[in-house]
């Protein structure tokens, strides 16, 4: 199983570059769900919409895979950070 921690952030109205944490949740997902979230086609699709997708990879027990995925909305007002832990 894979543990995903999803943090939702919104832009701080008083500054240009900082975000305020709105919500955070943790859940268990399967390998199939992980592949749907982190697939190359999925990342390219969100980039074509105008958003920003940044994937950070590192070595885990499952190999060299994406461990942190940062998504920014096209209007740059919302950001979602997904962190994966492999068990």
PDB file as gemmi writes it, atoms N, CA and C in Angstrom:
CRYST1    1.000    1.000    1.000  90.00  90.00  90.00 P 1                      
ATOM      1  N   UNK A   1       0.835  -1.195   0.000  1.00  0.00           N  
ATOM      2  CA  UNK A   1       0.000   0.000   0.000  1.00  0.00           C  
ATOM      3  C   UNK A   1       0.879   1.257   0.000  1.00  0.00           C  
ATOM      4  N   UNK A   2       0.290   2.306  -0.465  1.00  0.00           N  
ATOM      5  CA  UNK A   2       0.974   3.598  -0.566  1.00  0.00           C  
ATOM      6  C   UNK A   2       0.176   4.606   0.255  1.00  0.00           C  
ATOM      7  N   UNK A   3       0.870   5.373   1.092  1.00  0.00           N  
ATOM      8  CA  UNK A   3       0.231   6.414   1.889  1.00  0.00           C  
ATOM      9  C   UNK A   3       0.427   7.745   1.186  1.00  0.00           C  
ATOM     10  N   UNK A   4      -0.680   8.454   0.972  1.00  0.00           N  
ATOM     11  CA  UNK A   4      -0.620   9.765   0.329  1.00  0.00           C  
ATOM     12  C   UNK A   4      -1.060  10.826   1.335  1.00  0.00           C  
ATOM     13  N   UNK A   5      -0.265  11.872   1.442  1.00  0.00           N  
ATOM     14  CA  UNK A   5      -0.614  13.030   2.261  1.00  0.00           C  
ATOM     15  C   UNK A   5      -0.837  14.194   1.308  1.00  0.00           C  
ATOM     16  N   UNK A   6      -2.068  14.692   1.295  1.00  0.00           N  
ATOM     17  CA  UNK A   6      -2.445  15.759   0.371  1.00  0.00           C  
ATOM     18  C   UNK A   6      -2.678  17.043   1.152  1.00  0.00           C  
ATOM     19  N   UNK A   7      -1.925  18.087   0.809  1.00  0.00           N  
ATOM     20  CA  UNK A   7      -2.029  19.378   1.466  1.00  0.00           C  
ATOM     21  C   UNK A   7      -2.530  20.401   0.459  1.00  0.00           C  
ATOM     22  N   UNK A   8      -3.608  21.082   0.801  1.00  0.00           N  
ATOM     23  CA  UNK A   8      -4.171  22.121  -0.074  1.00  0.00           C  
ATOM     24  C   UNK A   8      -3.788  23.483   0.492  1.00  0.00           C  
ATOM     25  N   UNK A   9      -3.279  24.343  -0.392  1.00  0.00           N  
ATOM     26  CA  UNK A   9      -2.826  25.676  -0.008  1.00  0.00           C  
ATOM     27  C   UNK A   9      -3.551  26.723  -0.844  1.00  0.00           C  
ATOM     28  N   UNK A  10      -3.746  27.911  -0.263  1.00  0.00           N  
ATOM     29  CA  UNK A  10      -4.304  29.031  -1.025  1.00  0.00           C  
ATOM     30  C   UNK A  10      -3.374  30.231  -0.859  1.00  0.00           C  
ATOM     31  N   UNK A  11      -3.379  31.096  -1.843  1.00  0.00           N  
ATOM     32  CA  UNK A  11      -2.472  32.248  -1.875  1.00  0.00           C  
ATOM     33  C   UNK A  11      -2.748  33.204  -0.728  1.00  0.00           C  
ATOM     34  N   UNK A  12      -1.679  33.664  -0.089  1.00  0.00           N  
ATOM     35  CA  UNK A  12      -1.782  34.669   0.965  1.00  0.00           C  
ATOM     36  C   UNK A  12      -2.043  36.020   0.292  1.00  0.00           C  
ATOM     37  N   UNK A  13      -3.159  36.696   0.617  1.00  0.00           N  
ATOM     38  CA  UNK A  13      -3.479  37.954  -0.078  1.00  0.00           C  
ATOM     39  C   UNK A  13      -2.513  39.094   0.251  1.00  0.00           C  
ATOM     40  N   UNK A  14      -1.735  38.961   1.313  1.00  0.00           N  
ATOM     41  CA  UNK A  14      -0.847  40.055   1.727  1.00  0.00           C  
ATOM     42  C   UNK A  14       0.530  40.011   1.064  1.00  0.00           C  
ATOM     43  N   UNK A  15       0.872  38.885   0.447  1.00  0.00           N  
ATOM     44  CA  UNK A  15       2.192  38.759  -0.173  1.00  0.00           C  
ATOM     45  C   UNK A  15       2.056  38.182  -1.575  1.00  0.00           C  
ATOM     46  N   UNK A  16       3.166  38.164  -2.305  1.00  0.00           N  
ATOM     47  CA  UNK A  16       3.153  37.661  -3.667  1.00  0.00           C  
ATOM     48  C   UNK A  16       3.436  36.162  -3.749  1.00  0.00           C  
ATOM     49  N   UNK A  17       4.270  35.649  -2.855  1.00  0.00           N  
ATOM     50  CA  UNK A  17       4.777  34.297  -3.057  1.00  0.00           C  
ATOM     51  C   UNK A  17       4.417  33.286  -1.981  1.00  0.00           C  
ATOM     52  N   UNK A  18       3.757  33.666  -0.906  1.00  0.00           N  
ATOM     53  CA  UNK A  18       3.488  32.712   0.163  1.00  0.00           C  
ATOM     54  C   UNK A  18       2.070  32.168   0.078  1.00  0.00           C  
ATOM     55  N   UNK A  19       1.901  30.986   0.647  1.00  0.00           N  
ATOM     56  CA  UNK A  19       0.612  30.306   0.653  1.00  0.00           C  
ATOM     57  C   UNK A  19       0.205  29.979   2.084  1.00  0.00           C  
ATOM     58  N   UNK A  20      -1.108  29.853   2.312  1.00  0.00           N  
ATOM     59  CA  UNK A  20      -1.669  29.499   3.611  1.00  0.00           C  
ATOM     60  C   UNK A  20      -2.273  28.101   3.484  1.00  0.00           C  
ATOM     61  N   UNK A  21      -1.971  27.224   4.450  1.00  0.00           N  
ATOM     62  CA  UNK A  21      -2.497  25.861   4.405  1.00  0.00           C  
ATOM     63  C   UNK A  21      -3.976  25.865   4.759  1.00  0.00           C  
ATOM     64  N   UNK A  22      -4.802  25.292   3.886  1.00  0.00           N  
ATOM     65  CA  UNK A  22      -6.238  25.199   4.104  1.00  0.00           C  
ATOM     66  C   UNK A  22      -6.626  23.864   4.725  1.00  0.00           C  
ATOM     67  N   UNK A  23      -6.144  22.782   4.143  1.00  0.00           N  
ATOM     68  CA  UNK A  23      -6.539  21.452   4.605  1.00  0.00           C  
ATOM     69  C   UNK A  23      -5.423  20.455   4.337  1.00  0.00           C  
ATOM     70  N   UNK A  24      -5.425  19.393   5.136  1.00  0.00           N  
ATOM     71  CA  UNK A  24      -4.465  18.317   4.942  1.00  0.00           C  
ATOM     72  C   UNK A  24      -5.149  17.003   5.277  1.00  0.00           C  
ATOM     73  N   UNK A  25      -4.974  16.013   4.409  1.00  0.00           N  
ATOM     74  CA  UNK A  25      -5.564  14.707   4.671  1.00  0.00           C  
ATOM     75  C   UNK A  25      -4.593  13.611   4.261  1.00  0.00           C  
ATOM     76  N   UNK A  26      -4.724  12.474   4.925  1.00  0.00           N  
ATOM     77  CA  UNK A  26      -3.868  11.327   4.673  1.00  0.00           C  
ATOM     78  C   UNK A  26      -4.751  10.117   4.408  1.00  0.00           C  
ATOM     79  N   UNK A  27      -4.389   9.336   3.391  1.00  0.00           N  
ATOM     80  CA  UNK A  27      -5.157   8.132   3.088  1.00  0.00           C  
ATOM     81  C   UNK A  27      -4.267   7.096   2.416  1.00  0.00           C  
ATOM     82  N   UNK A  28      -4.775   5.875   2.348  1.00  0.00           N  
ATOM     83  CA  UNK A  28      -4.082   4.771   1.692  1.00  0.00           C  
ATOM     84  C   UNK A  28      -4.619   4.626   0.272  1.00  0.00           C  
ATOM     85  N   UNK A  29      -3.707   4.444  -0.690  1.00  0.00           N  
ATOM     86  CA  UNK A  29      -4.123   4.228  -2.073  1.00  0.00           C  
ATOM     87  C   UNK A  29      -3.421   2.984  -2.603  1.00  0.00           C  
ATOM     88  N   UNK A  30      -3.923   2.470  -3.712  1.00  0.00           N  
ATOM     89  CA  UNK A  30      -3.327   1.299  -4.337  1.00  0.00           C  
ATOM     90  C   UNK A  30      -2.296   1.734  -5.377  1.00  0.00           C  
ATOM     91  N   UNK A  31      -1.561   0.770  -5.874  1.00  0.00           N  
ATOM     92  CA  UNK A  31      -0.559   1.043  -6.904  1.00  0.00           C  
ATOM     93  C   UNK A  31      -1.227   1.562  -8.183  1.00  0.00           C  
ATOM     94  N   UNK A  32      -2.421   1.054  -8.500  1.00  0.00           N  
ATOM     95  CA  UNK A  32      -3.147   1.500  -9.690  1.00  0.00           C  
ATOM     96  C   UNK A  32      -3.529   2.976  -9.568  1.00  0.00           C  
ATOM     97  N   UNK A  33      -4.029   3.383  -8.404  1.00  0.00           N  
ATOM     98  CA  UNK A  33      -4.388   4.788  -8.187  1.00  0.00           C  
ATOM     99  C   UNK A  33      -3.155   5.680  -8.258  1.00  0.00           C  
ATOM    100  N   UNK A  34      -2.036   5.205  -7.711  1.00  0.00           N  
ATOM    101  CA  UNK A  34      -0.774   5.960  -7.788  1.00  0.00           C  
ATOM    102  C   UNK A  34      -0.371   6.174  -9.244  1.00  0.00           C  
ATOM    103  N   UNK A  35      -0.484   5.118 -10.057  1.00  0.00           N  
ATOM    104  CA  UNK A  35      -0.117   5.231 -11.472  1.00  0.00           C  
ATOM    105  C   UNK A  35      -1.028   6.206 -12.215  1.00  0.00           C  
ATOM    106  N   UNK A  36      -2.310   6.270 -11.842  1.00  0.00           N  
ATOM    107  CA  UNK A  36      -3.219   7.224 -12.470  1.00  0.00           C  
ATOM    108  C   UNK A  36      -2.876   8.661 -12.073  1.00  0.00           C  
ATOM    109  N   UNK A  37      -2.476   8.877 -10.830  1.00  0.00           N  
ATOM    110  CA  UNK A  37      -2.140  10.230 -10.345  1.00  0.00           C  
ATOM    111  C   UNK A  37      -0.820  10.708 -10.945  1.00  0.00           C  
ATOM    112  N   UNK A  38       0.154   9.827 -11.015  1.00  0.00           N  
ATOM    113  CA  UNK A  38       1.515  10.229 -11.397  1.00  0.00           C  
ATOM    114  C   UNK A  38       1.904   9.846 -12.816  1.00  0.00           C  
ATOM    115  N   UNK A  39       0.961   9.412 -13.614  1.00  0.00           N  
ATOM    116  CA  UNK A  39       1.272   9.021 -14.983  1.00  0.00           C  
ATOM    117  C   UNK A  39       1.738  10.199 -15.822  1.00  0.00           C  
ATOM    118  N   UNK A  40       2.572   9.919 -16.809  1.00  0.00           N  
ATOM    119  CA  UNK A  40       3.086  10.980 -17.690  1.00  0.00           C  
ATOM    120  C   UNK A  40       1.963  11.679 -18.435  1.00  0.00           C  
ATOM    121  N   UNK A  41       0.961  10.903 -18.884  1.00  0.00           N  
ATOM    122  CA  UNK A  41      -0.160  11.499 -19.613  1.00  0.00           C  
ATOM    123  C   UNK A  41      -0.946  12.450 -18.718  1.00  0.00           C  
ATOM    124  N   UNK A  42      -1.120  12.084 -17.451  1.00  0.00           N  
ATOM    125  CA  UNK A  42      -1.855  12.933 -16.499  1.00  0.00           C  
ATOM    126  C   UNK A  42      -1.118  14.247 -16.276  1.00  0.00           C  
ATOM    127  N   UNK A  43       0.185  14.170 -16.054  1.00  0.00           N  
ATOM    128  CA  UNK A  43       0.976  15.379 -15.816  1.00  0.00           C  
ATOM    129  C   UNK A  43       0.966  16.292 -17.041  1.00  0.00           C  
ATOM    130  N   UNK A  44       1.102  15.714 -18.216  1.00  0.00           N  
ATOM    131  CA  UNK A  44       1.090  16.514 -19.446  1.00  0.00           C  
ATOM    132  C   UNK A  44      -0.272  17.162 -19.675  1.00  0.00           C  
ATOM    133  N   UNK A  45      -1.356  16.442 -19.336  1.00  0.00           N  
ATOM    134  CA  UNK A  45      -2.707  16.974 -19.513  1.00  0.00           C  
ATOM    135  C   UNK A  45      -2.922  18.204 -18.642  1.00  0.00           C  
ATOM    136  N   UNK A  46      -2.492  18.145 -17.373  1.00  0.00           N  
ATOM    137  CA  UNK A  46      -2.656  19.299 -16.491  1.00  0.00           C  
ATOM    138  C   UNK A  46      -1.776  20.469 -16.930  1.00  0.00           C  
ATOM    139  N   UNK A  47      -0.616  20.184 -17.461  1.00  0.00           N  
ATOM    140  CA  UNK A  47       0.246  21.265 -17.966  1.00  0.00           C  
ATOM    141  C   UNK A  47      -0.388  21.954 -19.169  1.00  0.00           C  
ATOM    142  N   UNK A  48      -1.048  21.177 -20.025  1.00  0.00           N  
ATOM    143  CA  UNK A  48      -1.725  21.762 -21.194  1.00  0.00           C  
ATOM    144  C   UNK A  48      -2.893  22.655 -20.783  1.00  0.00           C  
ATOM    145  N   UNK A  49      -3.513  22.370 -19.638  1.00  0.00           N  
ATOM    146  CA  UNK A  49      -4.602  23.216 -19.151  1.00  0.00           C  
ATOM    147  C   UNK A  49      -4.099  24.578 -18.673  1.00  0.00           C  
ATOM    148  N   UNK A  50      -2.803  24.689 -18.434  1.00  0.00           N  
ATOM    149  CA  UNK A  50      -2.236  25.953 -17.999  1.00  0.00           C  
ATOM    150  C   UNK A  50      -1.696  25.900 -16.586  1.00  0.00           C  
ATOM    151  N   UNK A  51      -1.918  24.811 -15.894  1.00  0.00           N  
ATOM    152  CA  UNK A  51      -1.407  24.670 -14.536  1.00  0.00           C  
ATOM    153  C   UNK A  51       0.056  24.264 -14.540  1.00  0.00           C  
ATOM    154  N   UNK A  52       0.614  24.206 -13.375  1.00  0.00           N  
ATOM    155  CA  UNK A  52       2.009  23.822 -13.227  1.00  0.00           C  
ATOM    156  C   UNK A  52       2.079  22.507 -12.460  1.00  0.00           C  
ATOM    157  N   UNK A  53       2.811  21.554 -12.988  1.00  0.00           N  
ATOM    158  CA  UNK A  53       2.991  20.256 -12.346  1.00  0.00           C  
ATOM    159  C   UNK A  53       4.478  20.042 -12.143  1.00  0.00           C  
ATOM    160  N   UNK A  54       4.880  19.835 -10.899  1.00  0.00           N  
ATOM    161  CA  UNK A  54       6.278  19.595 -10.588  1.00  0.00           C  
ATOM    162  C   UNK A  54       6.383  18.274  -9.851  1.00  0.00           C  
ATOM    163  N   UNK A  55       7.161  17.341 -10.388  1.00  0.00           N  
ATOM    164  CA  UNK A  55       7.312  16.016  -9.795  1.00  0.00           C  
ATOM    165  C   UNK A  55       8.728  15.851  -9.259  1.00  0.00           C  
ATOM    166  N   UNK A  56       8.824  15.442  -8.012  1.00  0.00           N  
ATOM    167  CA  UNK A  56      10.123  15.193  -7.389  1.00  0.00           C  
ATOM    168  C   UNK A  56      10.266  13.693  -7.199  1.00  0.00           C  
ATOM    169  N   UNK A  57      11.350  13.125  -7.700  1.00  0.00           N  
ATOM    170  CA  UNK A  57      11.576  11.685  -7.609  1.00  0.00           C  
ATOM    171  C   UNK A  57      12.696  11.392  -6.614  1.00  0.00           C  
ATOM    172  N   UNK A  58      12.604  10.219  -6.005  1.00  0.00           N  
ATOM    173  CA  UNK A  58      13.676   9.758  -5.132  1.00  0.00           C  
ATOM    174  C   UNK A  58      13.639   8.239  -5.059  1.00  0.00           C  
ATOM    175  N   UNK A  59      14.683   7.665  -4.490  1.00  0.00           N  
ATOM    176  CA  UNK A  59      14.777   6.219  -4.375  1.00  0.00           C  
ATOM    177  C   UNK A  59      13.971   5.736  -3.183  1.00  0.00           C  
ATOM    178  N   UNK A  60      13.128   4.728  -3.403  1.00  0.00           N  
ATOM    179  CA  UNK A  60      12.315   4.125  -2.351  1.00  0.00           C  
ATOM    180  C   UNK A  60      12.422   2.606  -2.483  1.00  0.00           C  
ATOM    181  N   UNK A  61      11.676   1.897  -1.635  1.00  0.00           N  
ATOM    182  CA  UNK A  61      11.650   0.434  -1.736  1.00  0.00           C  
ATOM    183  C   UNK A  61      10.969  -0.017  -3.021  1.00  0.00           C  
ATOM    184  N   UNK A  62      10.197   0.860  -3.658  1.00  0.00           N  
ATOM    185  CA  UNK A  62       9.530   0.548  -4.918  1.00  0.00           C  
ATOM    186  C   UNK A  62      10.368   0.967  -6.125  1.00  0.00           C  
ATOM    187  N   UNK A  63      11.541   1.532  -5.906  1.00  0.00           N  
ATOM    188  CA  UNK A  63      12.402   1.979  -6.990  1.00  0.00           C  
ATOM    189  C   UNK A  63      12.497   3.494  -7.037  1.00  0.00           C  
ATOM    190  N   UNK A  64      12.940   4.014  -8.178  1.00  0.00           N  
ATOM    191  CA  UNK A  64      13.095   5.455  -8.375  1.00  0.00           C  
ATOM    192  C   UNK A  64      11.769   5.994  -8.893  1.00  0.00           C  
ATOM    193  N   UNK A  65      10.937   6.500  -7.985  1.00  0.00           N  
ATOM    194  CA  UNK A  65       9.577   6.907  -8.325  1.00  0.00           C  
ATOM    195  C   UNK A  65       9.283   8.306  -7.793  1.00  0.00           C  
ATOM    196  N   UNK A  66       8.149   8.853  -8.205  1.00  0.00           N  
ATOM    197  CA  UNK A  66       7.721  10.170  -7.741  1.00  0.00           C  
ATOM    198  C   UNK A  66       7.301  10.068  -6.277  1.00  0.00           C  
ATOM    199  N   UNK A  67       7.900  10.895  -5.436  1.00  0.00           N  
ATOM    200  CA  UNK A  67       7.553  10.905  -4.012  1.00  0.00           C  
ATOM    201  C   UNK A  67       6.857  12.195  -3.603  1.00  0.00           C  
ATOM    202  N   UNK A  68       6.951  13.242  -4.425  1.00  0.00           N  
ATOM    203  CA  UNK A  68       6.291  14.513  -4.123  1.00  0.00           C  
ATOM    204  C   UNK A  68       5.816  15.127  -5.428  1.00  0.00           C  
ATOM    205  N   UNK A  69       4.526  15.484  -5.458  1.00  0.00           N  
ATOM    206  CA  UNK A  69       3.925  16.065  -6.650  1.00  0.00           C  
ATOM    207  C   UNK A  69       3.280  17.382  -6.257  1.00  0.00           C  
ATOM    208  N   UNK A  70       3.741  18.477  -6.860  1.00  0.00           N  
ATOM    209  CA  UNK A  70       3.219  19.800  -6.562  1.00  0.00           C  
ATOM    210  C   UNK A  70       2.443  20.310  -7.766  1.00  0.00           C  
ATOM    211  N   UNK A  71       1.165  20.630  -7.544  1.00  0.00           N  
ATOM    212  CA  UNK A  71       0.287  21.112  -8.611  1.00  0.00           C  
ATOM    213  C   UNK A  71      -0.165  22.521  -8.282  1.00  0.00           C  
ATOM    214  N   UNK A  72      -0.038  23.433  -9.240  1.00  0.00           N  
ATOM    215  CA  UNK A  72      -0.486  24.807  -9.073  1.00  0.00           C  
ATOM    216  C   UNK A  72      -1.565  25.099 -10.103  1.00  0.00           C  
ATOM    217  N   UNK A  73      -2.636  25.761  -9.680  1.00  0.00           N  
ATOM    218  CA  UNK A  73      -3.745  26.068 -10.579  1.00  0.00           C  
ATOM    219  C   UNK A  73      -3.312  27.094 -11.629  1.00  0.00           C  
ATOM    220  N   UNK A  74      -4.025  27.167 -12.760  1.00  0.00           N  
ATOM    221  CA  UNK A  74      -3.652  28.115 -13.816  1.00  0.00           C  
ATOM    222  C   UNK A  74      -3.661  29.576 -13.365  1.00  0.00           C  
ATOM    223  N   UNK A  75      -4.525  29.941 -12.414  1.00  0.00           N  
ATOM    224  CA  UNK A  75      -4.553  31.325 -11.946  1.00  0.00           C  
ATOM    225  C   UNK A  75      -3.564  31.583 -10.803  1.00  0.00           C  
ATOM    226  N   UNK A  76      -2.805  30.573 -10.428  1.00  0.00           N  
ATOM    227  CA  UNK A  76      -1.760  30.648  -9.391  1.00  0.00           C  
ATOM    228  C   UNK A  76      -2.306  30.994  -8.001  1.00  0.00           C  
ATOM    229  N   UNK A  77      -3.593  30.756  -7.769  1.00  0.00           N  
ATOM    230  CA  UNK A  77      -4.202  31.067  -6.468  1.00  0.00           C  
ATOM    231  C   UNK A  77      -4.240  29.859  -5.540  1.00  0.00           C  
ATOM    232  N   UNK A  78      -4.211  28.650  -6.089  1.00  0.00           N  
ATOM    233  CA  UNK A  78      -4.291  27.430  -5.295  1.00  0.00           C  
ATOM    234  C   UNK A  78      -3.143  26.499  -5.640  1.00  0.00           C  
ATOM    235  N   UNK A  79      -2.692  25.769  -4.623  1.00  0.00           N  
ATOM    236  CA  UNK A  79      -1.605  24.823  -4.811  1.00  0.00           C  
ATOM    237  C   UNK A  79      -1.942  23.560  -4.025  1.00  0.00           C  
ATOM    238  N   UNK A  80      -1.627  22.408  -4.602  1.00  0.00           N  
ATOM    239  CA  UNK A  80      -1.835  21.130  -3.932  1.00  0.00           C  
ATOM    240  C   UNK A  80      -0.513  20.377  -3.932  1.00  0.00           C  
ATOM    241  N   UNK A  81      -0.117  19.912  -2.750  1.00  0.00           N  
ATOM    242  CA  UNK A  81       1.111  19.138  -2.610  1.00  0.00           C  
ATOM    243  C   UNK A  81       0.722  17.730  -2.187  1.00  0.00           C  
ATOM    244  N   UNK A  82       1.150  16.747  -2.995  1.00  0.00           N  
ATOM    245  CA  UNK A  82       0.890  15.341  -2.677  1.00  0.00           C  
ATOM    246  C   UNK A  82       2.221  14.666  -2.382  1.00  0.00           C  
ATOM    247  N   UNK A  83       2.325  14.058  -1.202  1.00  0.00           N  
ATOM    248  CA  UNK A  83       3.544  13.349  -0.809  1.00  0.00           C  
ATOM    249  C   UNK A  83       3.203  11.870  -0.645  1.00  0.00           C  
ATOM    250  N   UNK A  84       4.037  11.018  -1.251  1.00  0.00           N  
ATOM    251  CA  UNK A  84       3.789   9.583  -1.243  1.00  0.00           C  
ATOM    252  C   UNK A  84       4.822   8.877  -0.382  1.00  0.00           C  
ATOM    253  N   UNK A  85       4.347   7.936   0.440  1.00  0.00           N  
ATOM    254  CA  UNK A  85       5.230   7.085   1.244  1.00  0.00           C  
ATOM    255  C   UNK A  85       4.890   5.636   0.925  1.00  0.00           C  
ATOM    256  N   UNK A  86       5.906   4.880   0.578  1.00  0.00           N  
ATOM    257  CA  UNK A  86       5.721   3.485   0.179  1.00  0.00           C  
ATOM    258  C   UNK A  86       5.980   2.572   1.363  1.00  0.00           C  
ATOM    259  N   UNK A  87       5.046   1.643   1.607  1.00  0.00           N  
ATOM    260  CA  UNK A  87       5.179   0.712   2.728  1.00  0.00           C  
ATOM    261  C   UNK A  87       5.638  -0.652   2.257  1.00  0.00           C  
TER     262      UNK A  87                                                      
END                                                                             
